[in-house]
C-alpha cells in the first residue's frame, strides 16, 4: 500500500555498500513514519498557530521516551494550506511508529477539529494491522486518502468504493461533514487499531520496558557529546552497528575527534540512555578494541561491571567517530559532524559528571532460559486456547505424524495452481487457522522425532483439520 509523498525530502542517510564482496555490508534501514494533521475548514485559526502548542502537548505525552532514531516533530505543511506535517525515520525499532501514532491520536481526542493521516514505508500500516477485519472492497489499489484518525477512532472513507484514487479534499469532507454517512470504521477494525495503540501507550512507553541505562567509560569529549546532544546516541549506535569493517578499522585506528586518554583514570564515566533495541545492537556485536583503547581496556578478570562499562563505551565512542566521518544529517537537516565539531570547539562546554552514578540496568531480559521459554510457550498456548474454543484438544497422533501432516499441507499448497490473482483455492480450505495447542503438546512431550521416519500418510488420510490446521469449508 504505497503512497507518494511530496512534502519534505527524506533526510539523507549513510548507506554503505561493499562492492565485489561475497557478503555485502548491511544497509541502514530507511523505514519512516509520515503524517499530516488536517484542520477542519471551519477552524478559525491557521495551522501554523497550532504548531507550538500541539508540539508541547506531544512532548508532554512523550516525556522521557527514548527514540530509536528521530523524535516526533511537527512542522507546517508547505503544500497543504490547513495542515501540519511531519516525517521521522524510525530506524530498527518499529515500535516507535506505534508510539508516535498513539501520541497523534491523543491530539485527535483533545482537538475535535483535526483529522490525522499517517502511513509508513509499507503504506497504510493501520490497515495492515487490521487486515483480518477489512471490508471486501478495500484493497491497496483504492486505499489512498481513505484512512484517518479522528476524535480518537479509526475512520475509513467508504464512499465511492470503486474509485481507485480519492482526492484528499473529498475524503476529508466525507470525514468531517456531519450530514454525510459516518466514516467510522467497523467495530472490529476500530478495536484492533485502538488496542494496538493502547499497547504502545501502556506497555512500550514504560521506562522499564523501552529504556536501558548503562554506565560507560568514555573519552571526555565523547561523554560531552552524549550529554549535550543526547539524540546523537542513536546515530552513533547506528553508525557502529552498520559499520563497514574496512572503514571502521581505518577511522578508529586514530580516533582524531575523540582522543583516548593514555590511562583509564583519564576516562569519564557517564550514564548513557539507550533503548533496549540499541543496547542489544551494541552489546551483542563482537568488536576488538582498536589500538587507542588498548591502554584503557581492563583485564578480562577485572570486575565485570568495569569490563562492561569499558566495552560499551569503546563501541559507542567508535560509533561516534564513524558518525563524524560521514555526512549523516539529523531530522532538522543539520550534519551531525558540523554540530559535534561546533560543540567540541567551544572551550566553555565541559562534561559534567553525574552526581548520582547508579549501576547499569539489569540486562537479563536479553537472555531466555529454558524455563523462561517454557513459560512463554505456556502463555502463548493459554492465550490461543482462550481465543479459540474450537482448538483440537485431544492430541490423537504422535508428534512425527503431526509434523508430516503439516508438511503435507504445505506441499499441497506449494504445488497448487497459481496465477496473477493468487493461488487457486478450490483444493484448499476456505478458512485456515493454526492450532497452537497441538504444537505445544508436541514440543513439551519431547517425542517430536519419534515418527519422522514412518511412512507418510496417504492423501486421503491427510485431513486439513488435523492437529495444526482447522478449516471451515
DAJOLIN-V347144 format. One record per pair of residues at least 4 apart in sequence whose ideal C-beta (glycine too) atoms are under 7 Angstrom apart, sorted by the first residue. I is the first residue (numbers start at 0). GAP is how many residues later the second one is. D is the distance in whole Angstrom. If there is no record, write none. Layout:
i;gap;d
I;GAP;D
I;GAP;D
//
This chain:
i;gap;d
0;121;7
0;122;3
0;123;4
0;126;7
0;139;4
0;142;6
1;121;5
2;116;5
2;120;6
2;141;6
4;29;6
5;73;6
6;70;6
6;71;7
6;72;6
6;78;5
6;80;7
7;79;6
9;22;6
9;77;7
10;78;6
10;318;5
10;320;6
10;322;7
11;317;6
12;15;5
12;17;6
12;315;6
13;14;6
13;312;5
13;314;5
14;12;5
14;13;6
15;9;5
15;226;6
15;228;5
16;7;6
16;8;7
17;6;5
17;7;5
17;226;6
24;219;5
25;216;6
27;210;6
27;214;5
28;62;6
28;63;6
29;91;7
30;59;5
30;63;7
30;89;7
30;90;5
31;55;6
31;56;6
31;57;5
31;58;6
31;88;6
31;89;6
32;55;5
32;57;6
32;64;5
32;67;6
32;85;7
32;87;5
33;53;4
33;85;6
34;51;6
34;69;6
34;81;6
34;82;6
34;83;4
35;41;7
35;44;7
35;47;5
35;49;5
35;81;5
36;46;6
36;47;4
36;70;7
36;77;5
36;79;6
37;44;7
37;45;5
37;76;7
37;77;5
37;79;7
37;134;6
38;4;4
38;8;5
38;43;5
38;44;7
38;74;6
38;75;6
39;73;4
39;136;5
40;41;7
41;71;7
42;39;7
42;70;5
44;4;4
44;5;7
46;29;6
46;30;7
46;35;5
46;36;6
46;37;5
47;28;5
49;4;5
49;34;7
50;4;6
50;23;6
50;25;6
50;33;6
51;4;6
52;4;7
53;4;6
53;20;6
53;30;7
53;53;6
54;4;6
54;19;5
55;4;6
56;4;6
56;50;6
57;4;6
57;14;6
57;45;5
58;4;7
60;42;5
60;45;6
61;10;7
61;41;6
63;143;6
64;34;6
64;140;6
64;145;7
65;144;6
65;145;5
65;207;5
65;208;7
65;209;5
66;4;5
66;29;6
66;167;7
67;22;6
67;23;4
67;24;6
67;25;4
67;28;5
67;166;6
67;207;5
67;209;6
67;210;7
68;20;5
68;21;6
68;22;3
68;165;5
68;169;7
69;18;4
69;19;5
69;261;4
70;17;7
70;260;7
71;14;7
71;16;6
71;28;5
71;31;6
72;13;6
72;258;6
73;10;5
73;12;5
74;9;7
74;10;6
74;11;6
75;8;6
76;6;4
76;7;6
76;8;4
87;12;7
87;243;6
89;4;6
89;6;4
89;7;5
90;143;7
90;147;6
91;185;6
92;182;6
92;184;4
94;4;6
94;105;7
94;109;5
95;4;6
96;4;6
96;23;6
96;28;7
97;4;6
97;98;6
97;99;7
97;102;4
97;106;7
98;4;7
98;101;5
98;105;6
98;106;6
99;4;7
100;4;6
100;17;6
100;96;6
101;4;7
101;95;4
101;98;4
101;99;5
103;12;5
103;14;6
103;45;7
104;4;7
104;11;7
104;44;5
104;47;6
104;92;6
105;4;7
106;4;6
106;7;6
107;6;6
107;8;6
107;41;5
107;42;6
107;43;6
107;44;6
108;42;7
108;43;4
111;39;6
114;33;5
114;35;5
114;57;6
114;60;6
114;61;7
115;32;6
115;33;4
116;31;6
117;31;7
118;4;6
118;5;6
118;6;7
119;5;5
121;6;6
122;17;7
123;4;7
123;19;5
123;23;5
124;4;6
125;4;7
125;21;6
125;28;7
125;67;5
126;4;7
126;7;6
126;16;6
126;20;6
128;63;6
128;64;6
128;67;5
129;4;7
129;59;4
129;62;4
129;63;6
132;53;6
132;55;4
132;56;4
132;59;6
133;4;5
136;24;4
137;4;7
137;5;6
137;18;7
138;4;7
140;23;6
141;19;7
141;21;7
141;22;5
142;4;6
143;21;6
143;22;7
144;21;5
144;22;7
144;23;5
144;26;4
145;10;6
145;11;4
145;20;6
145;25;6
146;9;6
147;7;4
147;27;6
148;5;6
149;5;5
149;25;6
152;31;6
152;37;6
153;31;4
153;35;6
153;36;5
153;39;5
154;20;5
154;28;4
154;29;6
154;30;6
155;27;6
155;29;5
156;9;6
156;14;5
156;17;5
156;18;6
156;26;5
157;25;7
158;15;5
159;6;7
165;4;6
165;5;5
166;4;7
167;4;6
168;4;6
169;4;7
170;4;7
171;4;6
172;4;5
173;6;5
173;9;6
174;8;5
183;6;7
184;4;4
184;5;5
185;4;7
186;4;6
187;4;6
188;4;6
189;4;6
190;4;6
191;4;7
192;4;6
193;4;6
194;4;7
195;4;7
196;4;7
197;4;6
198;4;5
198;5;7
199;4;5
199;5;7
200;4;6
202;6;6
203;5;6
203;6;6
204;5;7
205;4;7
206;4;5
209;65;6
209;66;6
210;62;6
210;64;7
211;62;5
211;63;7
211;64;5
211;67;4
211;149;5
211;151;7
212;58;5
212;60;5
212;147;7
212;148;5
213;58;6
213;60;6
213;65;7
213;98;6
213;146;4
213;147;7
214;54;6
214;56;6
214;94;4
214;142;7
214;145;5
215;54;6
215;56;5
215;93;6
215;96;5
215;97;4
215;100;6
216;50;5
216;52;6
216;92;5
216;93;5
216;96;4
217;4;4
217;5;4
217;49;6
217;50;5
217;52;6
217;95;4
217;99;6
218;39;5
218;40;6
218;41;5
218;42;7
218;48;7
218;98;6
219;4;6
219;48;5
219;131;5
220;4;7
220;36;7
220;37;5
220;123;6
221;4;6
221;36;5
221;95;5
221;98;5
222;4;6
222;45;4
222;47;5
222;128;4
223;4;6
223;119;7
223;125;6
223;126;7
223;127;4
224;4;6
224;7;6
224;95;6
224;115;6
224;118;6
225;4;7
225;6;6
225;7;6
225;44;6
225;46;6
226;43;7
226;124;6
226;125;7
227;115;6
227;121;6
228;110;7
228;111;7
228;114;7
229;43;7
230;99;7
231;4;6
231;88;7
231;104;6
231;108;7
232;4;6
232;39;6
232;41;7
233;4;6
233;44;7
234;4;6
234;88;5
234;93;6
234;101;6
235;4;6
235;80;6
235;83;4
235;84;4
235;87;5
236;4;6
236;41;5
236;44;6
236;45;6
236;82;6
237;4;6
238;4;6
238;80;5
238;83;4
238;84;4
238;87;7
239;42;6
239;75;6
239;76;7
239;78;6
239;79;3
239;82;6
240;40;5
240;44;7
242;4;7
242;5;4
242;79;6
243;4;6
244;4;6
245;4;7
246;4;6
247;4;6
247;70;7
247;74;6
248;4;6
250;70;6
250;71;6
250;74;5
251;38;4
251;66;5
251;69;6
252;37;6
252;38;6
254;4;6
254;5;6
254;37;5
254;66;6
256;64;6
256;67;5
256;87;7
257;59;5
257;62;6
257;63;6
259;32;4
259;33;6
259;36;6
260;5;3
260;6;6
260;35;7
261;4;7
261;33;6
262;32;6
262;33;7
263;32;4
266;29;6
267;83;5
267;85;7
268;40;7
268;88;6
269;84;7
270;83;6
270;86;7
270;87;7
271;44;7
273;4;4
273;5;5
275;4;6
275;89;7
276;4;6
277;4;6
278;4;6
278;84;7
279;4;6
279;86;6
280;4;7
281;30;6
281;33;5
281;34;7
286;28;6
288;4;4
288;5;6
288;8;5
288;25;5
289;28;7
292;4;6
292;21;5
295;14;7
296;13;6
297;4;4
297;8;5
297;9;5
297;12;5
299;7;7
301;4;5
301;5;6
302;4;7
303;4;6
304;4;6
304;54;7
304;55;7
305;4;6
306;4;6
307;4;6
307;52;7
308;4;6
309;4;6
310;4;7
311;4;6
312;4;6
313;4;6
314;4;6
315;4;6
316;4;6
317;4;6
318;4;6
319;4;7
320;4;7
321;4;7
322;5;6
322;13;5
323;13;5
323;16;6
326;8;6
327;8;5
328;4;5
328;5;6
328;6;5
328;7;7
329;4;5
329;6;6
333;4;7
333;5;5
335;4;6
336;4;6
337;4;6
338;4;7
339;4;6
340;4;6
341;4;7
342;6;6
367;4;5
367;5;5
368;4;7
369;4;6
370;4;6
371;4;6
372;4;6
373;4;6
374;4;6
375;4;6
376;4;6
376;63;6
376;66;7
377;4;6
378;4;6
379;4;6
379;56;6
380;4;6
380;55;6
380;56;6
380;59;4
381;4;6
382;4;6
383;4;6
383;7;7
383;52;4
383;53;7
384;6;6
384;52;6
387;45;7
389;80;6
390;44;5
390;46;5
391;43;6
391;46;6
391;75;6
392;44;7
394;46;6
396;4;4
396;5;5
396;70;7
397;49;6
397;52;6
397;53;5
398;4;6
398;43;4
398;46;6
398;48;5
398;49;4
398;51;6
398;52;7
399;4;6
399;48;7
399;49;6
399;50;5
399;51;3
399;52;4
399;54;6
400;4;6
400;50;5
400;53;7
400;56;7
401;4;7
401;36;6
401;40;6
401;65;4
401;66;7
402;4;6
402;45;7
403;4;6
403;52;5
403;53;6
404;4;7
404;52;7
404;57;6
404;61;5
404;62;6
404;63;7
405;4;7
405;62;5
406;4;6
407;4;6
407;48;7
407;49;7
407;54;5
408;4;7
408;55;6
408;60;6
409;4;6
410;4;6
411;4;6
412;15;7
415;7;5
415;8;6
415;11;6
415;12;6
416;7;4
417;4;6
417;5;5
417;6;7
424;5;7
428;35;5
428;42;3
428;44;6
429;41;7
429;42;6
429;43;6
430;40;6
430;41;5
431;37;5
431;39;5
432;36;7
432;37;5
433;34;6
433;35;7
434;4;7
434;32;6
434;33;5
434;34;7
434;35;6
435;4;6
436;4;7
437;4;7
437;29;4
437;30;6
438;4;6
438;29;6
439;4;6
440;4;6
441;6;6
442;5;7
456;4;4
456;5;5
463;5;5
463;7;5
464;4;7
464;5;5
464;6;6
//
